[in-house]
Amino acid sequence: MGELKTFPVSYKVEGKRIVIVGGGDEALNKARLAIKTTASVVIIAAHMEIDFSELPVTVLERPFEPDDLIGAALVFVADEGPDGEAAKLAARSRGIPLNVVDVPHECDFYTPSIIDRAPISIAIASEGDAPVLARLIRARIEAVLSPHVGALAALAGAMRDKVAAVLEGAAARRYYEELVTSPEVEAALIRGQGAEKAEAVLAQHASLGKAPGVVWLIGAGPGSEDLLTLRAQRLLQEADVIVHDQLVPTAVVDMGRRDAERILVGKQKGHHSFTQAEINALLVRLGGEGKRVARLKSGDPMIFGRAGEELEALRGAGIAYQIVPGITAALAAASDTATPVTLRKVSTGFVLATAHGANSEELKHWAALASAGLTLALYMGKSVAAPTAARLIGEGASPLIPVGVVIRAGRKTRKLYRGTLGSLASGQVELDDGPAIIFVGNSIAHGDWEAAVNLAVQEFRVA
């Protein structure tokens, strides 16, 4: 994800002037945008090519003068002649934000494509690079927004003092969330009874007292934010606290509310900033305080995420919980390589297992499964990949069984390796940094591993 070169803000212009220098079509376009605000709009040009009489603006048909910028909040220059140059110089000398139409490198700010539902405004900006794209995005958002969004926002603002007198913190947020999302409130607003309905909802929330907490165990997927489920996105926006693992990318955490508390419980191999017992106690404490907690886990929370221990602690403390599934790394790795982990006449099943700490009985069982045609997906086995492969061979698995390794599955930075169980056991290739999925089975030969690094000189055929 790239970094913004501009900082998006809403800029106060009430009681000030917006000065537009120019008398042509571009000046008219900026004037139509500026009159949506409460600022006084002034248009200055020695010669007016356009009739501005239908707009609530002041027209000065004369050359620009530096004193025209007294009390100005913003300046638009849509004149390529001497008046435009004088206006640019005057604006810069006074420190007034300047927009030079169609000259991005001279602009202090850009005019976004705006959705106006006063007091709600949504601005889509492209830093001057793609205004047509910004306009198309605006049209898509307009299509899904209720025409009553602005009225709902005004109703919420009118209730602010009354809400503050009876609710605080999370309880107040929950009231506002219901107020602005409830179809009943919107229907009452349309009938002219919005204020009465808003007060009735407030009385209901005030009578509930302290709301009970809840912990959502959310699968954050393998690392790409666009693989998050819609439910996960919604709950992240509702969470008061986000408790997340080390492998959960910042882009996913940032989908939460900006004012939500964020707690990194970063467990990594060989370094645990929080023990599992401490994480359990943290979730119980936060839920007991009435917080809505998003417990973000990499992949799927129920697959090698120690969710069972956290659920047991929550149940024991009587804390409500909900599980939101996510895409586990093995499924992302299969998609990355177009590998059909179950395939007619090749693989009748798919087994997920962790190679870290596997004992002899487990290895013997895996070897039998791989030999029988099932596909193995081994998690947490990169550091013991070669000895694990050797032990599988020792338990009877063929050294010629195809193997594929995906590092950082589901991410743009993924790295692929291919070979056989024997070539993996040889340890000739050092695997890249990052979480790994090791596939073992005949179905691997039917995936797309053309971009993969060979684990050894010996290769298996890609069908």
C-alpha positions as CSV (number, residue, x, y, z in Angstrom):
1,M,0.0,0.0,0.0
2,G,1.5,3.4,-1.1
3,E,1.8,6.5,1.1
4,L,-0.4,9.6,0.6
5,K,1.4,12.7,-0.5
6,T,-1.5,14.8,0.9
7,F,-3.3,14.8,4.2
8,P,-7.1,14.6,3.8
9,V,-8.9,17.2,6.0
10,S,-12.1,19.1,6.1
11,Y,-11.1,22.8,6.0
12,K,-13.3,25.5,7.7
13,V,-14.4,28.3,5.3
14,E,-17.4,29.7,7.1
15,G,-17.2,33.5,7.4
16,K,-14.3,33.7,4.9
17,R,-13.9,34.1,1.2
18,I,-13.0,31.7,-1.6
19,V,-11.4,33.7,-4.4
20,I,-11.5,32.4,-7.9
21,V,-9.3,34.2,-10.5
22,G,-10.5,33.6,-14.0
23,G,-13.6,34.1,-16.1
24,G,-13.9,30.9,-18.2
25,D,-15.3,27.4,-17.9
26,E,-12.7,26.2,-15.3
27,A,-13.6,29.2,-13.1
28,L,-17.3,28.2,-13.5
29,N,-16.5,24.6,-12.5
30,K,-14.7,25.7,-9.3
31,A,-17.5,28.2,-8.5
32,R,-20.1,25.5,-8.6
33,L,-18.1,23.5,-6.1
34,A,-17.3,26.5,-3.9
35,I,-21.0,27.7,-3.5
36,K,-21.8,24.4,-1.8
37,T,-20.1,25.9,1.3
38,T,-21.0,28.9,3.5
39,A,-18.1,30.9,2.3
40,S,-18.5,34.1,0.2
41,V,-17.4,33.2,-3.3
42,V,-15.7,36.0,-5.3
43,I,-14.8,35.7,-9.0
44,I,-12.2,38.1,-10.5
45,A,-11.3,38.5,-14.1
46,A,-10.5,41.4,-16.5
47,H,-12.8,39.8,-19.0
48,M,-15.7,37.4,-18.1
49,E,-16.2,34.8,-20.8
50,I,-19.0,33.1,-18.8
51,D,-22.3,34.4,-17.4
52,F,-22.1,33.8,-13.6
53,S,-25.4,35.6,-12.9
54,E,-27.3,32.5,-11.9
55,L,-24.8,31.6,-9.1
56,P,-24.8,33.2,-5.6
57,V,-21.3,34.8,-6.2
58,T,-19.7,38.2,-6.3
59,V,-18.3,39.0,-9.8
60,L,-15.5,41.6,-10.1
61,E,-14.8,42.2,-13.8
62,R,-11.4,43.9,-13.5
63,P,-7.8,43.0,-13.1
64,F,-6.8,41.1,-9.9
65,E,-5.4,43.2,-7.0
66,P,-3.4,41.7,-4.1
67,D,-5.9,43.1,-1.6
68,D,-8.6,40.9,-3.1
69,L,-7.2,38.1,-0.9
70,I,-8.0,39.9,2.4
71,G,-10.1,37.4,4.4
72,A,-9.6,34.6,1.8
73,A,-9.5,31.0,3.0
74,L,-8.7,29.5,-0.4
75,V,-7.6,30.7,-3.8
76,F,-8.3,29.1,-7.2
77,V,-6.4,30.3,-10.2
78,A,-8.0,29.5,-13.6
79,D,-6.2,32.2,-15.5
80,E,-2.9,31.7,-17.4
81,G,-2.3,35.4,-18.0
82,P,-0.7,38.1,-15.8
83,D,-3.7,38.2,-13.4
84,G,-3.2,34.5,-12.7
85,E,0.6,35.0,-12.1
86,A,-0.1,37.9,-9.8
87,A,-2.7,35.9,-7.8
88,K,-0.4,33.0,-7.4
89,L,2.4,35.3,-6.1
90,A,0.0,37.0,-3.7
91,A,-1.5,33.8,-2.3
92,R,1.9,32.3,-1.7
93,S,3.3,35.4,0.0
94,R,0.3,35.4,2.4
95,G,0.3,31.7,3.1
96,I,-3.2,31.1,1.6
97,P,-3.7,27.6,0.2
98,L,-3.6,27.8,-3.6
99,N,-5.0,25.6,-6.3
100,V,-3.8,26.2,-9.9
101,V,-6.3,24.5,-12.1
102,D,-4.9,21.6,-14.1
103,V,-1.3,22.3,-12.9
104,P,-0.9,19.7,-10.0
105,H,2.7,20.5,-9.2
106,E,1.7,24.1,-8.4
107,C,-1.2,23.2,-6.1
108,D,-1.1,23.3,-2.3
109,F,-4.4,21.3,-2.3
110,Y,-6.6,19.4,-4.8
111,T,-10.3,19.6,-5.2
112,P,-11.8,16.1,-4.6
113,S,-14.9,14.6,-6.1
114,I,-17.5,15.4,-3.4
115,I,-20.6,13.6,-2.2
116,D,-22.7,16.2,-0.4
117,R,-25.1,15.1,2.3
118,A,-24.6,18.1,4.6
119,P,-23.4,17.9,7.3
120,I,-21.9,14.7,5.9
121,S,-19.4,15.1,3.1
122,I,-17.4,12.4,1.4
123,A,-14.4,13.4,-0.7
124,I,-12.6,11.1,-3.1
125,A,-9.3,12.5,-4.2
126,S,-6.5,11.2,-6.4
127,E,-3.9,13.9,-5.7
128,G,-4.5,15.2,-9.2
129,D,-3.5,11.9,-10.9
130,A,-6.8,10.4,-11.8
131,P,-9.8,12.8,-11.4
132,V,-11.9,10.6,-13.8
133,L,-11.4,7.6,-11.5
134,A,-12.3,9.7,-8.5
135,R,-15.6,10.7,-10.2
136,L,-16.5,7.1,-11.0
137,I,-15.8,6.0,-7.4
138,R,-18.0,8.8,-6.2
139,A,-20.8,7.6,-8.5
140,R,-20.6,4.1,-7.0
141,I,-20.7,5.4,-3.4
142,E,-23.7,7.7,-4.3
143,A,-25.6,4.7,-5.5
144,V,-25.5,2.9,-2.2
145,L,-26.0,5.9,0.2
146,S,-29.4,6.7,1.5
147,P,-30.6,10.2,0.6
148,H,-31.4,10.7,4.3
149,V,-27.8,10.3,5.5
150,G,-27.3,14.0,6.1
151,A,-30.6,14.3,8.1
152,L,-29.5,11.3,10.3
153,A,-26.2,13.0,10.9
154,A,-27.9,16.2,11.9
155,L,-30.2,14.3,14.2
156,A,-27.2,12.6,15.9
157,G,-25.7,16.1,16.4
158,A,-28.9,17.4,18.0
159,M,-28.8,14.5,20.5
160,R,-25.2,15.0,21.6
161,D,-25.9,16.9,24.9
162,K,-28.7,14.6,25.9
163,V,-26.7,11.5,25.2
164,A,-23.7,12.9,27.1
165,A,-25.9,13.4,30.2
166,V,-26.9,9.7,30.4
167,L,-24.4,7.6,28.5
168,E,-20.6,7.5,28.1
169,G,-17.8,5.6,26.3
170,A,-18.9,2.4,24.6
171,A,-22.5,2.8,25.7
172,A,-22.7,6.1,23.9
173,R,-21.1,4.7,20.8
174,R,-23.6,1.8,20.7
175,Y,-26.5,4.3,21.0
176,Y,-25.2,6.3,18.0
177,E,-24.6,3.2,16.0
178,E,-28.2,2.1,16.4
179,L,-29.4,5.6,15.8
180,V,-27.8,6.0,12.4
181,T,-28.3,2.4,11.2
182,S,-31.8,1.6,12.4
183,P,-34.5,1.5,9.6
184,E,-37.1,2.5,12.2
185,V,-35.2,5.7,13.0
186,E,-34.9,6.6,9.4
187,A,-38.6,5.9,8.8
188,A,-39.5,8.1,11.7
189,L,-37.2,10.8,10.3
190,I,-39.0,10.7,7.0
191,R,-42.3,11.1,8.8
192,G,-41.0,14.1,10.7
193,Q,-40.8,12.2,14.0
194,G,-37.0,11.7,14.1
195,A,-36.4,13.6,17.3
196,E,-39.1,11.6,19.2
197,K,-37.7,8.3,18.0
198,A,-34.1,9.3,18.8
199,E,-35.2,10.1,22.4
200,A,-37.1,6.8,22.7
201,V,-34.0,4.9,21.6
202,L,-31.9,6.9,24.1
203,A,-34.3,6.0,27.0
204,Q,-34.0,2.3,26.0
205,H,-30.2,2.4,26.1
206,A,-30.1,4.3,29.4
207,S,-32.3,1.7,31.0
208,L,-30.0,-1.1,30.0
209,G,-27.2,0.0,32.3
210,K,-23.7,-1.3,31.6
211,A,-23.8,-3.4,28.4
212,P,-22.1,-6.8,28.6
213,G,-18.9,-7.3,26.9
214,V,-18.2,-9.7,24.0
215,V,-15.1,-11.1,22.4
216,W,-15.0,-11.8,18.6
217,L,-12.4,-14.4,17.6
218,I,-11.8,-13.1,14.0
219,G,-9.8,-14.9,11.3
220,A,-7.6,-12.2,9.7
221,G,-6.7,-14.5,6.7
222,P,-3.2,-15.2,5.5
223,G,-2.0,-11.5,5.2
224,S,-3.8,-9.8,2.4
225,E,-6.4,-7.4,3.6
226,D,-8.8,-8.0,0.7
227,L,-9.2,-11.6,1.8
228,L,-10.9,-10.5,5.0
229,T,-14.6,-11.4,5.3
230,L,-17.3,-8.8,5.2
231,R,-18.4,-9.8,8.7
232,A,-14.9,-9.4,10.0
233,Q,-14.7,-5.9,8.5
234,R,-18.0,-4.9,10.1
235,L,-17.0,-6.2,13.6
236,L,-13.6,-4.4,13.4
237,Q,-15.5,-1.2,13.0
238,E,-17.6,-2.0,16.1
239,A,-14.7,-3.1,18.3
240,D,-13.6,-1.0,21.3
241,V,-10.3,-3.0,21.6
242,I,-8.4,-4.9,18.9
243,V,-6.1,-7.6,20.3
244,H,-3.9,-8.9,17.4
245,D,-1.2,-11.3,16.7
246,Q,2.2,-10.5,15.2
247,L,1.4,-12.0,11.8
248,V,-1.8,-9.9,11.3
249,P,-0.8,-7.1,8.9
250,T,-1.1,-3.4,9.8
251,A,-3.5,-2.9,6.9
252,V,-6.0,-5.3,8.5
253,V,-5.7,-3.8,12.0
254,D,-6.2,-0.3,10.5
255,M,-9.7,-1.4,9.3
256,G,-10.8,-1.0,12.9
257,R,-12.0,2.3,14.3
258,R,-9.3,4.9,14.6
259,D,-10.1,5.4,18.3
260,A,-10.1,1.7,19.2
261,E,-7.4,0.6,21.6
262,R,-4.9,-1.7,19.9
263,I,-3.0,-4.4,21.8
264,L,-0.2,-6.4,20.1
265,V,0.1,-9.8,21.8
266,G,2.9,-10.7,19.4
267,K,3.7,-14.4,19.8
268,Q,6.6,-15.5,17.5
269,K,8.7,-18.6,17.5
270,G,11.2,-18.3,20.3
271,H,9.8,-15.0,21.6
272,H,6.5,-14.5,23.4
273,S,5.7,-11.0,24.5
274,F,2.5,-12.4,26.0
275,T,2.0,-16.0,27.2
276,Q,-1.2,-17.7,26.3
277,A,-2.3,-17.6,29.9
278,E,-1.8,-13.8,29.8
279,I,-3.8,-13.5,26.6
280,N,-6.6,-15.5,28.1
281,A,-6.7,-13.3,31.2
282,L,-6.6,-10.1,29.0
283,L,-9.6,-11.2,27.0
284,V,-11.5,-12.1,30.1
285,R,-10.7,-8.7,31.7
286,L,-11.6,-6.7,28.7
287,G,-14.9,-8.6,28.2
288,G,-15.7,-8.2,31.9
289,E,-15.3,-4.4,31.5
290,G,-18.1,-4.4,29.0
291,K,-15.7,-3.9,26.0
292,R,-16.3,-5.3,22.5
293,V,-13.1,-7.0,21.7
294,A,-11.9,-8.1,18.3
295,R,-9.4,-10.9,18.8
296,L,-7.6,-10.9,15.5
297,K,-5.8,-14.2,14.6
298,S,-3.8,-14.9,11.5
299,G,-5.6,-17.3,9.1
300,D,-8.6,-19.0,10.7
301,P,-8.9,-18.8,14.5
302,M,-9.8,-22.4,14.9
303,I,-6.8,-23.8,13.0
304,F,-3.6,-23.9,15.0
305,G,-4.6,-20.6,16.6
306,R,-5.0,-21.9,20.2
307,A,-8.5,-20.6,20.1
308,G,-9.7,-23.6,22.2
309,E,-7.8,-22.3,25.2
310,E,-9.2,-18.8,24.8
311,L,-12.7,-20.0,24.4
312,E,-12.4,-22.2,27.5
313,A,-11.3,-19.1,29.5
314,L,-14.2,-17.0,28.1
315,R,-16.7,-19.7,28.9
316,G,-15.4,-20.1,32.4
317,A,-15.8,-16.4,33.0
318,G,-19.2,-16.2,31.4
319,I,-18.0,-13.8,28.7
320,A,-20.0,-13.9,25.4
321,Y,-18.0,-14.7,22.3
322,Q,-18.5,-15.2,18.6
323,I,-16.2,-16.9,16.0
324,V,-15.6,-15.4,12.6
325,P,-13.9,-17.8,10.2
326,G,-10.9,-16.7,8.0
327,I,-8.9,-18.1,5.2
328,T,-6.3,-20.4,6.6
329,A,-2.8,-20.3,5.1
330,A,-3.0,-23.8,3.4
331,L,-6.1,-22.7,1.4
332,A,-4.3,-19.5,0.4
333,A,-1.2,-21.5,-0.6
334,A,-3.4,-23.8,-2.7
335,S,-4.9,-20.8,-4.5
336,D,-1.6,-19.2,-5.0
337,T,-0.4,-22.2,-6.9
338,A,-3.7,-23.4,-8.4
339,T,-3.1,-26.7,-6.6
340,P,-6.2,-29.0,-6.4
341,V,-5.5,-30.5,-3.0
342,T,-8.3,-32.9,-3.6
343,L,-8.4,-34.3,-7.1
344,R,-10.4,-37.2,-8.6
345,K,-8.3,-40.4,-9.0
346,V,-5.3,-38.6,-7.4
347,S,-6.1,-37.3,-3.9
348,T,-9.2,-38.3,-2.0
349,G,-8.5,-36.0,1.0
350,F,-6.7,-33.1,2.5
351,V,-4.9,-33.2,5.9
352,L,-3.8,-30.1,7.9
353,A,-1.1,-30.8,10.5
354,T,1.7,-29.0,12.3
355,A,5.1,-30.4,11.8
356,H,6.6,-28.6,14.8
357,G,7.0,-31.1,17.6
358,A,5.5,-34.0,15.7
359,N,6.3,-37.4,17.3
360,S,7.0,-40.7,15.6
361,E,3.5,-42.0,15.7
362,E,2.2,-38.9,13.9
363,L,4.9,-39.1,11.3
364,K,4.1,-42.7,10.7
365,H,0.5,-41.8,10.2
366,W,1.3,-39.0,7.8
367,A,3.6,-41.2,5.8
368,A,0.8,-43.7,5.4
369,L,-1.7,-41.0,4.4
370,A,0.7,-39.5,1.8
371,S,1.4,-42.9,0.4
372,A,-2.3,-43.6,0.2
373,G,-2.8,-40.5,-2.0
374,L,-4.0,-37.9,0.5
375,T,-2.5,-34.4,0.4
376,L,-0.6,-33.2,3.5
377,A,-0.4,-29.5,4.4
378,L,2.2,-29.0,7.1
379,Y,2.2,-25.8,9.2
380,M,5.0,-24.5,11.3
381,G,7.5,-26.9,9.8
382,K,10.0,-24.7,8.0
383,S,12.8,-24.9,10.6
384,V,12.4,-28.7,10.7
385,A,11.5,-29.3,7.0
386,A,14.5,-31.4,6.0
387,P,14.5,-33.7,9.1
388,T,10.7,-34.1,8.9
389,A,10.9,-35.1,5.3
390,A,13.7,-37.6,6.1
391,R,11.6,-39.1,8.9
392,L,8.6,-39.4,6.6
393,I,10.8,-41.3,4.2
394,G,12.0,-43.4,7.1
395,E,8.4,-44.3,8.0
396,G,7.8,-45.6,4.5
397,A,6.8,-42.6,2.4
398,S,8.3,-42.6,-1.1
399,P,11.1,-40.0,-1.7
400,L,9.6,-39.3,-5.1
401,I,6.3,-37.9,-3.7
402,P,5.9,-34.3,-5.0
403,V,6.4,-31.5,-2.5
404,G,5.6,-27.8,-2.8
405,V,6.4,-25.1,-0.3
406,V,4.7,-21.7,-0.1
407,I,6.3,-19.0,2.0
408,R,4.0,-16.0,3.0
409,A,0.9,-17.5,1.3
410,G,-1.8,-15.1,0.2
411,R,0.6,-12.2,0.0
412,K,2.3,-10.4,-3.0
413,T,5.7,-11.3,-1.5
414,R,5.0,-15.0,-1.5
415,K,7.9,-17.3,-2.5
416,L,7.4,-20.8,-4.0
417,Y,9.6,-23.9,-3.9
418,R,9.0,-27.3,-5.6
419,G,10.7,-30.7,-5.6
420,T,10.2,-34.1,-4.1
421,L,10.1,-35.4,-0.5
422,G,13.7,-36.6,-1.1
423,S,14.9,-33.3,-2.4
424,L,13.3,-31.5,0.6
425,A,15.1,-34.0,2.9
426,S,18.4,-33.2,1.3
427,G,18.2,-29.6,2.7
428,Q,20.1,-28.2,-0.4
429,V,18.0,-25.0,-0.6
430,E,17.5,-22.6,2.3
431,L,13.9,-21.5,2.5
432,D,13.0,-17.8,2.6
433,D,11.9,-16.0,5.8
434,G,8.3,-16.0,6.7
435,P,5.5,-18.5,7.6
436,A,5.5,-21.6,5.4
437,I,3.1,-24.2,4.2
438,I,4.6,-27.5,3.1
439,F,2.5,-29.6,0.7
440,V,3.2,-33.3,0.3
441,G,1.2,-35.4,-2.1
442,N,0.7,-36.4,-5.7
443,S,-1.9,-33.6,-6.2
444,I,1.0,-31.0,-6.0
445,A,2.2,-32.2,-9.5
446,H,-1.1,-30.9,-10.9
447,G,-0.7,-27.3,-9.7
448,D,1.0,-24.3,-11.3
449,W,4.6,-24.2,-9.8
450,E,6.4,-22.8,-12.9
451,A,7.6,-19.8,-10.9
452,A,8.9,-22.0,-8.0
453,V,12.6,-22.5,-7.0
454,N,13.8,-26.1,-7.3
455,L,14.5,-27.7,-3.9
456,A,17.2,-29.7,-5.6
457,V,18.4,-30.7,-9.1
458,Q,15.8,-33.4,-9.1
459,E,12.4,-32.1,-10.3
460,F,8.9,-33.4,-10.6
461,R,6.8,-32.9,-13.6
462,V,4.2,-30.2,-13.6
463,A,1.0,-31.5,-15.4
